[in-house]
Amino acid sequence: MTEFDVDLFVIGGGSGGVRAARIAAGHGARVMVAEEYRMGGTCVIRGCVPKKLFVIGSHIRHEIDDAAGFGWSIPPVTFDWPTLVANKDKEIARLEGLYTTNVEKSGARIVKTRAVFEDAHTLRLSTGETVRAKYVLIATGGAPNHGPMIPGIEHVISSNEAFHLPELPKRIVIQGGGYIALEFACIFAGYGSDVTVVYRGQNILRGFDEDVRTHVRAEMEKQGINILTGCVVNKIDKHGKEFTSHLTGGSSVTSDLVMFAIGRHPNVANLGLEKAGVAINPTNGGIAVDAWSRSSVANIYAIGDVTHRHNLTPVAIREGHAFADTVFGKHPVQVDHATIPTAVFSQPEVGTVGLTEAEARAEFSRVDIYKTAFRPIKSTMSGRDTRILMKLVVDGLSDRVLGCHIVGDTAAEIIQAVAIAVKMKATKADFDSTFALHPTAAEELVTMRTPTARYVREAAAE
Ligand SMILES: Cc1cc2nc3c(=O)[nH]c(=O)nc-3n(C[C@H](O)[C@H](O)[C@H](O)COP(=O)(O)OP(=O)(O)OC[C@H]3O[C@@H](n4cnc5c(N)ncnc54)[C@H](O)[C@@H]3O)c2cc1C
C-alpha cells in the first residue's frame, strides 16, 4: 500500500488538464481527473470550437453576398438560428465524448465532480470523498469577468450564454475590444444582427500591431458594425424585452441583448488554495508558477488559463504535456513561450506572429517595415469593398523577420505556416528567395522588395 491513492490528481478536464492526464498516464502514473462541468473544458464546450463553427456559418453569408458577381443567382436566403445551435450542440457533444474516451483509454480515471484542496496532498470531492495525491495539477481555467457592478449588470450575458441563445438578437450591444468581443460582433453581424461594439480604449485590439488595429476597425465598420470607442456602458435599463445601455459621455444604445467580453479571470476562487499554501501571482491574479509550472508548493503545479500567462489552447496543451514529461517521464521540458501565433476570427480574420512594429522599435535599433494593402482577387468580381493587409517587421541589422501580421480571409491559416519560419529565425532574404505561389494573397509575403518604412535609433547609427 502506498501512502497516496493516486500519483497525480488533475483538477479540471479542459485542454491542459486532459493533455497532462493522458501523457502522465502514458508514463505509468496512476491519474485521476476531476471535471465539474463537461470534459473538454472551455475550448471544446464554450470557446474555440463552437465559436469557429459559428464563424464558419456566419461567413457563408458573405459568400452568398459575393456570389452574384460570379454569375450565381441565389433566391432570397433564410437563416434558422435554432438549427445552427442544435447542430453545434451535437458536434460539441461528440467531441466531449471523444475527450472522455481518450482520457479513459489512456488509463486515467475521470470523476465528474468539483474538487478542492483540503491540504497540499488531499482533495475533497463534492461527494464528500477525499483523495490523497502525490502530485496535484491545477488546470481549472478561467471565467468571464464582467467588471464593476454597474446598475443592470444582471441583464448582461457573456460568451458562455451566447452559445445557447434561443434566438438571434435583431440588435446587440457588445462591450469589449479584444478578440472574443470582435469575433462575436462579426458572428452576429454575419447572421444579420445590428451590432454595436463599445470599448473604453481609443481603438480595438489592444496589444496588436497598430496597422492591424486600424485595418480591422475600418473593415468591420464597412460591414455596418457600429464601433464606439473611448466610452463604457455604465448602466443598463430593461423595458419589456428591450435594453438601453447608457454610455459614459451621455449617449445610449437600445438593443435586444447586451453582451460583455471585457476579460477573463483565472478560476482560483474557493479552491482551498490557502489550505494547501498555494500562492497567487499578485500581478495577474493567477496561480504563481515558475518556468516548470510549479507553484509555491513543491508537489502542486498549475497550467493553462489559471496561471493567466498566455490564455490560449495550444499553450495550455503544451504546458500540460511539458509538466507530465517533466514529473512523470524523466524528461524535463520547459515551455518556450516566445513566438506564439495568434488569430482573431473576425471577418476579415487576423493572423499574427512575433513582434509588432512598436515592440520591435522598442527593442531593436534598426527596424524595417514591409507593408502592403490590396484588393483580394475575389472582390474584383464580387464588388465587395475590402482590402487585405500584410506586414513584415524585420530587424534591419540581422535581416531576421521579427513579426508578421495579416488581416484578410484565411489569415490564420497563412500565419500558422509563417510561424514556422519566424520561429526558425528566417531572414527577409529567406522570404525573398522563396518562390511565390501564384495567384495567392500570401505570395505578397515573399514579393515585398522595398521597405515602406525604416526606423534607425540614434545610438545604432554611431
Ligand atoms: C469564447 C472563447 C473563444 C476562445 N477562442 C480561442 C481560440 O480561438 N484559440 C485559442 O487558442 N484559445 C481560445 N480560447 C481560450 C481557450 O479556450 C483557453 O485558453 C483554454 O481552454 C484553456 O485551457 P485550460 O485547460 O487552461 O482551461 P479550461 O479549458 O477552461 O478547462 C478548465 C476546466 O476546469 C473545470 N474546473 C474548474 N474548477 C474546477 C474544480 N474545482 N473541480 C473540477 N473541475 C473544475 C472547468 O469546468 C473546466 O472544464 C477561447 C476562449 C473563449 C472563452
The ligand as a Gaussian input file, in Angstrom:
#p B3LYP/6-31G(d) Opt

LIG

0 1
 C      -15.217000      32.419000     -26.376000
 C      -13.813000      31.907000     -26.336000
 C      -13.132000      31.699000     -27.512000
 C      -11.829000      31.218000     -27.479000
 N      -11.176000      31.044000     -28.658000
 C       -9.909000      30.574000     -28.676000
 C       -9.236000      30.348000     -29.902000
 O       -9.770000      30.590000     -30.989000
 N       -7.973000      29.845000     -29.847000
 C       -7.340000      29.562000     -28.666000
 O       -6.208000      29.094000     -28.674000
 N       -7.968000      29.800000     -27.476000
 C       -9.230000      30.286000     -27.459000
 N       -9.873000      30.488000     -26.260000
 C       -9.128000      30.251000     -25.000000
 C       -9.105000      28.758000     -24.658000
 O      -10.423000      28.261000     -24.603000
 C       -8.409000      28.561000     -23.313000
 O       -7.137000      29.156000     -23.370000
 C       -8.251000      27.083000     -22.964000
 O       -9.487000      26.427000     -22.936000
 C       -7.545000      26.954000     -21.602000
 O       -7.470000      25.603000     -21.230000
 P       -7.333000      25.211000     -19.688000
 O       -7.092000      23.740000     -19.681000
 O       -6.359000      26.091000     -19.031000
 O       -8.733000      25.547000     -19.040000
 P      -10.225000      25.199000     -19.461000
 O      -10.307000      24.686000     -20.848000
 O      -11.032000      26.390000     -19.108000
 O      -10.592000      23.982000     -18.513000
 C      -10.757000      24.135000     -17.137000
 C      -11.764000      23.098000     -16.660000
 O      -11.706000      23.002000     -15.245000
 C      -13.006000      22.781000     -14.748000
 N      -12.975000      23.165000     -13.331000
 C      -12.751000      24.396000     -12.815000
 N      -12.688000      24.328000     -11.469000
 C      -12.864000      23.025000     -11.134000
 C      -12.870000      22.313000      -9.903000
 N      -12.663000      22.939000      -8.733000
 N      -13.105000      20.974000      -9.921000
 C      -13.304000      20.313000     -11.094000
 N      -13.282000      20.943000     -12.282000
 C      -13.057000      22.274000     -12.310000
 C      -13.876000      23.644000     -15.640000
 O      -15.218000      23.212000     -15.635000
 C      -13.194000      23.460000     -17.000000
 O      -13.790000      22.414000     -17.728000
 C      -11.196000      30.952000     -26.248000
 C      -11.886000      31.167000     -25.045000
 C      -13.181000      31.629000     -25.090000
 C      -13.908000      31.861000     -23.801000

